[in-house]
Amino acid sequence: RKEVEQDPGPFNVPEGATVAFNCTYSNSASQSFFWYRQDCRKEPKLLMSVYSSGNEDGRFTAQLNRASQYISLLIRDSKLSDSATYLCVVRNSGAGSYQLTFGKGTKLSVIP
Amino acid sequence: DAGITQSPRHKVTETGTPVTLRCHQTENHRYMYWYRQDPGHGLRLIHYSYGVKDTDKGEVSDGYSVSRSKTEDFLLTLESATSSQTSVYFCATGQANEKLFFGSGTQLSVL
């Protein structure tokens, strides 16, 4: 089983739609979780961290389920500018905890 | 945005030649990383550094070496480039347990 798995998509959604991405991770000792966004031919940038209690930033909501070892990202009222690839990222605890493991990403296209 | 500069931005080289990619940061971050990104594989860690002269291997380190002689600079060297090393290379920096900041990437083509 790969360490971090994501549905590659693509997800093609109309403007204004709500879309959700899931990500599963294999290491139960994983410590920190993030969603990064990557635009075509650009570098990844942090979208948001994911906290145990769940967290929201405007139209974006992240959830963590440690028991089932998955992370989710919900985007409400999708905008054209949300079109990008969304990367699920996990940091493990202990030795090597300064290393992040990236999922392969889920591609989102928001259509007018 | 964090001050991370990668050079060169684009490089075309021939099989068997040595290549060095440079990452320069102005953030005084302790940790620096080299990733490669390929279709179907996502971002994979090549090498990382946790301080000056302190480096370690990532998951795809074969054929690559690194050096970090000062905080600001992290060099990635392909001793003898192969076509399988054609990729986009990203440098990233950060502090412990904090988010990473990425450079703009280097597109390397090995012919």
Interface residues (C-beta under 8 A of the other chain):
Chain A: Q31 S32 F34 R41 K42 E43 P44 K45 L46 S49 L87 R91 S97 Y98 Q99 L100 F102 G103 K104 G105
Chain B: Y31 Y33 Y35 G40 H41 G42 L43 R44 L45 Y48 Y50 G58 F90 G94 A96 N97 K99 L100 F102 G103 S104 G105
